[in-house]
Amino acid sequence: MTTVSWVEVNEDGGFGVENLPYGVFSRPGELPRVGVAIGDHVLDLAEMSAAGLVEDRRYSASGSLNAFMVAGRAAWEANRARLVEVLTDESYRGRVEPHLIPVSDVELLRPFEVADFVDFFSSEHHAVNAGRIFQPQREPLAPNWKRLPVAYHGRSGTVYPSGTPIIRPSGQRRAPGEREPSFGPSLRLDFEAEVGFVAGVPSAAGQRVTTGAFREHVFGFVLVNDWSARDLQAWESQPLGPFLGKSFATSVSPWVVPVAALEPARVSPPVQDPVPLPYLRCEEPWGIDLHLEVLINGQVAARPPFAEMYWTPPQQLAHATVNGAPLRTGDLFASGTVSGPDRDQRGCLLELSWNGQEPLELDDGTKRTFLEDGDTVTIRAKAPGSSGSRVTLGEVTGTVHPALP
């Protein structure tokens, strides 16, 4: 049976006691603090702690989740169990209810301080499509792609909370057929629908984090939009990887969904052939049955399936640390564009419009090859929870603003 909370919760909303994601919020005239989403409310954990209803105020009277994330799995599990208790036992209602705030009355902030940001390239469907678009005369996958989780190291300082305006970036781009580049605003601005996970417990320099140690280090999952300037990216990524085409903005959702909340959504990932090297092998299935939805100006543009991802989160973490690079609290690892085999499952406009050659038509008849000024992109996702419930990652959104003069 689904655990029932005395808080009114929409069963299809995904914010029941099976989820209990953490975030940071503020109200006018008050300092930011940590809260948990339940139904259409935020449970103020700073006030709950002050009232003696949950453990240790130092975790929650803060503008980020980092202090709680570094506390480790035992603290995460104890706090989660306590929240379930006070939100399902009617005897706590009178003491807890004063600390419930309508989410419409708060501002949701970036939930954690980002230490490092790494973006993977883990969807075979996306990688094959990109290869066919940019190098049609070659095999779409590079020889290393099925041997290791390919990634690039991004810029943590431009990881922004959901709702932050996205200023169209400028840079060098070379138009097809032109010999010399020009400078100006990107003409091929794109979104990338992704899922990320954030590290809580660090590792020592020189120490590998194995696939089996994923739960000991990772606090939870977020939605990510890794905005991309495709024209800047194409010109600069010769021979090295993305730089200005990616570093201007990455958006993250306000709620961090605990690993425990997504345990019921774990499924077998795609078969990996060839068999990965030993350090990348998982004893458990770590595909996650997350259903993403991308909207442009409120209209559905794509529904990418995260269960189709070739490389899984534990494999990504193991690869990122196998050389001894230390893990830090707040390290954010994004999946790369999530795409499926069908056209309406492609997680970016590069694929949806086939690099502008096949415009995407939305339900209202408008068409897009790439994003226009004023466009609002929203990415949301849900997964199956325990006992037939639903768990949501919420949503991440951003509106494109004109380039700076």
LONUVEX-985832 format. One record per residue (C-alpha): residue number from 1; residue in one letter; x, y negated, z negated. Coordinates in steps of 0.1 Angstrom, whole numbers. Layout:
<recs>
REC  seq  type   east  north     up
REC  NUM     A      X      Y      Z
...
</recs>
This chain:
<recs>
REC  seq  type   east  north     up
REC    1     M      0      0      0
REC    2     T     10    -36      6
REC    3     T     21    -54    -25
REC    4     V     -6    -81    -32
REC    5     S      3   -115    -46
REC    6     W    -21   -137    -66
REC    7     V    -10   -165    -43
REC    8     E    -33   -169    -13
REC    9     V    -14   -155     17
REC   10     N    -24   -151     53
REC   11     E    -17   -114     61
REC   12     D     -5   -122     96
REC   13     G     16   -152     85
REC   14     G     46   -132     75
REC   15     F     53   -151     43
REC   16     G     40   -125     18
REC   17     V     59   -110    -11
REC   18     E     75    -85     14
REC   19     N     95   -114     27
REC   20     L    103   -141      1
REC   21     P    129   -160     22
REC   22     Y    151   -187      6
REC   23     G    155   -223     17
REC   24     V    164   -258      6
REC   25     F    138   -285      4
REC   26     S    133   -320     -9
REC   27     R    104   -343    -18
REC   28     P    104   -381    -16
REC   29     G    126   -396    -43
REC   30     E    139   -362    -55
REC   31     L    171   -343    -50
REC   32     P    172   -312    -28
REC   33     R    168   -279    -45
REC   34     V    163   -242    -37
REC   35     G    129   -227    -30
REC   36     V    112   -196    -18
REC   37     A     84   -194      8
REC   38     I     52   -177     -3
REC   39     G     21   -182     19
REC   40     D     18   -219     27
REC   41     H     38   -229     -3
REC   42     V     73   -233    -15
REC   43     L     81   -220    -50
REC   44     D    104   -244    -67
REC   45     L    132   -222    -82
REC   46     A    149   -251    -99
REC   47     E    117   -258   -120
REC   48     M    111   -220   -124
REC   49     S    146   -217   -138
REC   50     A    141   -247   -161
REC   51     A    109   -231   -174
REC   52     G    128   -198   -181
REC   53     L    109   -179   -155
REC   54     V    139   -169   -133
REC   55     E    176   -166   -139
REC   56     D    202   -194   -140
REC   57     R    194   -229   -129
REC   58     R    229   -234   -114
REC   59     Y    218   -214    -84
REC   60     S    187   -234    -76
REC   61     A    193   -270    -86
REC   62     S    214   -274    -56
REC   63     G    213   -287    -20
REC   64     S    225   -254     -6
REC   65     L    221   -217    -11
REC   66     N    259   -211    -12
REC   67     A    262   -208    -50
REC   68     F    235   -181    -50
REC   69     M    248   -164    -19
REC   70     V    283   -159    -34
REC   71     A    267   -143    -66
REC   72     G    264   -110    -47
REC   73     R    240    -82    -41
REC   74     A    232    -74    -77
REC   75     A    221   -110    -83
REC   76     W    201   -111    -51
REC   77     E    183    -79    -59
REC   78     A    176    -89    -95
REC   79     N    162   -123    -84
REC   80     R    141   -107    -57
REC   81     A    126    -82    -81
REC   82     R    118   -109   -106
REC   83     L    101   -130    -79
REC   84     V     79   -101    -69
REC   85     E     70    -95   -105
REC   86     V     59   -131   -113
REC   87     L     41   -135    -80
REC   88     T     21   -103    -83
REC   89     D     14   -101   -120
REC   90     E    -17   -122   -127
REC   91     S     -5   -128   -163
REC   92     Y     22   -151   -149
REC   93     R     -1   -172   -128
REC   94     G     -7   -200   -153
REC   95     R     31   -206   -158
REC   96     V     41   -202   -122
REC   97     E     13   -220   -103
REC   98     P     25   -255   -113
REC   99     H     58   -248    -95
REC  100     L     41   -240    -61
REC  101     I     43   -269    -37
REC  102     P     24   -270     -3
REC  103     V     50   -267     24
REC  104     S     34   -296     41
REC  105     D     45   -319     12
REC  106     V     82   -311     15
REC  107     E    111   -316     39
REC  108     L    129   -284     48
REC  109     L    167   -289     51
REC  110     R    196   -268     64
REC  111     P    196   -239     39
REC  112     F    234   -234     35
REC  113     E    267   -251     41
REC  114     V    282   -235     72
REC  115     A    319   -224     67
REC  116     D    326   -209    102
REC  117     F    303   -203    131
REC  118     V    308   -174    155
REC  119     D    285   -167    185
REC  120     F    285   -132    200
REC  121     F    275   -120    235
REC  122     S    257    -88    225
REC  123     S    227    -84    248
REC  124     E    235    -61    277
REC  125     H    206    -75    297
REC  126     H    218   -110    292
REC  127     A    254   -101    300
REC  128     V    245    -83    332
REC  129     N    222   -111    343
REC  130     A    249   -138    336
REC  131     G    275   -116    355
REC  132     R    252   -113    385
REC  133     I    245   -150    385
REC  134     F    281   -163    382
REC  135     Q    301   -135    399
REC  136     P    277   -116    422
REC  137     Q    306   -100    441
REC  138     R    320    -83    410
REC  139     E    308    -58    385
REC  140     P    285    -78    361
REC  141     L    301    -64    329
REC  142     A    338    -70    321
REC  143     P    357    -38    312
REC  144     N    359    -48    276
REC  145     W    322    -55    271
REC  146     K    311    -20    260
REC  147     R    343    -15    239
REC  148     L    339    -45    216
REC  149     P    314    -72    206
REC  150     V    326   -102    227
REC  151     A    323   -136    209
REC  152     Y    335   -172    208
REC  153     H    343   -193    178
REC  154     G    320   -223    176
REC  155     R    319   -256    157
REC  156     S    304   -254    122
REC  157     G    300   -292    119
REC  158     T    273   -293    146
REC  159     V    251   -266    131
REC  160     Y    219   -286    124
REC  161     P    187   -279    106
REC  162     S    155   -272    126
REC  163     G    139   -304    138
REC  164     T    171   -323    143
REC  165     P    169   -343    176
REC  166     I    191   -328    203
REC  167     I    210   -355    222
REC  168     R    217   -345    258
REC  169     P    255   -341    259
REC  170     S    278   -357    284
REC  171     G    311   -343    298
REC  172     Q    328   -332    330
REC  173     R    309   -311    355
REC  174     R    316   -302    391
REC  175     A    287   -299    414
REC  176     P    286   -269    438
REC  177     G    305   -277    470
REC  178     E    324   -306    454
REC  179     R    362   -306    451
REC  180     E    364   -330    421
REC  181     P    345   -332    389
REC  182     S    324   -361    377
REC  183     F    315   -373    343
REC  184     G    280   -378    330
REC  185     P    250   -363    311
REC  186     S    245   -326    315
REC  187     L    221   -318    343
REC  188     R    217   -281    332
REC  189     L    208   -282    296
REC  190     D    196   -249    282
REC  191     F    184   -231    251
REC  192     E    195   -197    238
REC  193     A    172   -177    217
REC  194     E    193   -159    191
REC  195     V    193   -143    156
REC  196     G    220   -150    131
REC  197     F    232   -136     98
REC  198     V    250   -155     70
REC  199     A    277   -142     48
REC  200     G    274   -145     10
REC  201     V    302   -126     -6
REC  202     P    337   -134      9
REC  203     S    365   -110     17
REC  204     A    402   -113     10
REC  205     A    426   -121     38
REC  206     G    439    -89     54
REC  207     Q    409    -70     42
REC  208     R    385    -54     68
REC  209     V    348    -54     62
REC  210     T    334    -20     73
REC  211     T    301    -14     89
REC  212     G    290      4     58
REC  213     A    297    -27     36
REC  214     F    273    -50     55
REC  215     R    248    -52     27
REC  216     E    275    -61      2
REC  217     H    285    -92     20
REC  218     V    256   -105     41
REC  219     F    229   -125     24
REC  220     G    203   -127     51
REC  221     F    191   -136     86
REC  222     V    181   -168    104
REC  223     L    169   -179    138
REC  224     V    194   -197    160
REC  225     N    192   -219    191
REC  226     D    226   -222    205
REC  227     W    220   -251    229
REC  228     S    241   -249    260
REC  229     A    251   -274    287
REC  230     R    256   -249    316
REC  231     D    273   -273    340
REC  232     L    298   -284    314
REC  233     Q    303   -248    303
REC  234     A    309   -235    339
REC  235     W    336   -261    347
REC  236     E    355   -259    314
REC  237     S    354   -221    309
REC  238     Q    383   -216    332
REC  239     P    403   -197    319
REC  240     L    392   -201    283
REC  241     G    358   -199    267
REC  242     P    331   -225    259
REC  243     F    340   -258    243
REC  244     L    320   -290    250
REC  245     G    292   -270    267
REC  246     K    284   -254    233
REC  247     S    298   -276    205
REC  248     F    273   -305    207
REC  249     A    245   -287    188
REC  250     T    233   -254    173
REC  251     S    200   -253    155
REC  252     V    191   -229    126
REC  253     S    158   -221    110
REC  254     P    151   -234     74
REC  255     W    144   -200     59
REC  256     V    170   -173     52
REC  257     V    153   -139     52
REC  258     P    170   -114     29
REC  259     V    185    -83     43
REC  260     A    162    -63     21
REC  261     A    131    -78     37
REC  262     L    141    -65     71
REC  263     E    150    -30     60
REC  264     P    116    -16     72
REC  265     A    123    -31    106
REC  266     R    155    -12    112
REC  267     V    154     11    143
REC  268     S    179     30    165
REC  269     P    198      6    188
REC  270     P    204     14    224
REC  271     V    228     43    230
REC  272     Q    263     31    232
REC  273     D    284     47    260
REC  274     P    313     50    256
REC  275     V    313     59    220
REC  276     P    327     29    200
REC  277     L    361     32    183
REC  278     P    359     45    147
REC  279     Y    358     10    130
REC  280     L    327      1    150
REC  281     R    307     32    143
REC  282     C    276     30    120
REC  283     E    262     58     99
REC  284     E    228     41     98
REC  285     P    207     27    126
REC  286     W    210    -10    126
REC  287     G    189    -21    155
REC  288     I    162    -45    142
REC  289     D    127    -45    156
REC  290     L    123    -83    157
REC  291     H    100    -98    183
REC  292     L    110   -133    194
REC  293     E     89   -159    211
REC  294     V    102   -190    229
REC  295     L     80   -220    235
REC  296     I     86   -250    257
REC  297     N     63   -279    248
REC  298     G     40   -254    230
REC  299     Q     38   -230    259
REC  300     V     52   -195    258
REC  301     A     82   -192    281
REC  302     A     96   -158    270
REC  303     R     93   -130    244
REC  304     P    128   -115    239
REC  305     P    131    -82    220
REC  306     F    159    -81    195
REC  307     A    157    -43    193
REC  308     E    173    -42    227
REC  309     M    206    -57    215
REC  310     Y    236    -35    224
REC  311     W    259    -45    195
REC  312     T    244    -46    160
REC  313     P    250    -70    131
REC  314     P    272    -46    111
REC  315     Q    293    -39    142
REC  316     Q    297    -77    148
REC  317     L    308    -82    112
REC  318     A    333    -53    113
REC  319     H    348    -66    145
REC  320     A    351   -102    133
REC  321     T    371    -90    103
REC  322     V    391    -61    116
REC  323     N    421    -82    122
REC  324     G    422    -93     86
REC  325     A    404   -126     90
REC  326     P    388   -135     57
REC  327     L    351   -138     54
REC  328     R    338   -169     37
REC  329     T    306   -178     20
REC  330     G    285   -196     46
REC  331     D    300   -179     76
REC  332     L    273   -178    103
REC  333     F    273   -151    129
REC  334     A    249   -155    158
REC  335     S    238   -126    181
REC  336     G    242   -144    214
REC  337     T    212   -148    237
REC  338     V    185   -121    231
REC  339     S    172   -108    264
REC  340     G    152    -77    275
REC  341     P    149    -59    308
REC  342     D    118    -79    321
REC  343     R    118   -114    334
REC  344     D     95   -127    306
REC  345     Q    119   -112    281
REC  346     R    149   -134    291
REC  347     G    161   -156    263
REC  348     C    174   -187    282
REC  349     L    166   -208    312
REC  350     L    198   -197    329
REC  351     E    182   -163    333
REC  352     L    145   -173    334
REC  353     S    152   -196    364
REC  354     W    181   -176    378
REC  355     N    204   -206    374
REC  356     G    178   -229    389
REC  357     Q    170   -209    420
REC  358     E    137   -196    408
REC  359     P    119   -223    387
REC  360     L    100   -210    356
REC  361     E     63   -220    358
REC  362     L     46   -226    325
REC  363     D      9   -220    318
REC  364     D      0   -257    325
REC  365     G     16   -255    359
REC  366     T     47   -275    350
REC  367     K     80   -260    361
REC  368     R    115   -259    346
REC  369     T    149   -249    360
REC  370     F    166   -265    330
REC  371     L    154   -287    301
REC  372     E    142   -322    306
REC  373     D    144   -352    282
REC  374     G    114   -350    258
REC  375     D    111   -312    260
REC  376     T    106   -294    227
REC  377     V    119   -259    223
REC  378     T    106   -236    195
REC  379     I    118   -202    187
REC  380     R    100   -179    163
REC  381     A    102   -143    153
REC  382     K     83   -116    134
REC  383     A     92    -80    124
REC  384     P     73    -51    108
REC  385     G     75    -52     70
REC  386     S     69    -26     43
REC  387     S     35     -8     42
REC  388     G     21    -23     74
REC  389     S     29    -59     65
REC  390     R     46    -85     87
REC  391     V     78   -105     80
REC  392     T     85   -137     98
REC  393     L    118   -155    102
REC  394     G     98   -187    106
REC  395     E    108   -209    135
REC  396     V    136   -232    147
REC  397     T    127   -262    168
REC  398     G    144   -291    185
REC  399     T    135   -319    210
REC  400     V    158   -331    237
REC  401     H    166   -368    236
REC  402     P    183   -388    264
REC  403     A    221   -389    265
REC  404     L    238   -418    247
REC  405     P    248   -447    270
</recs>
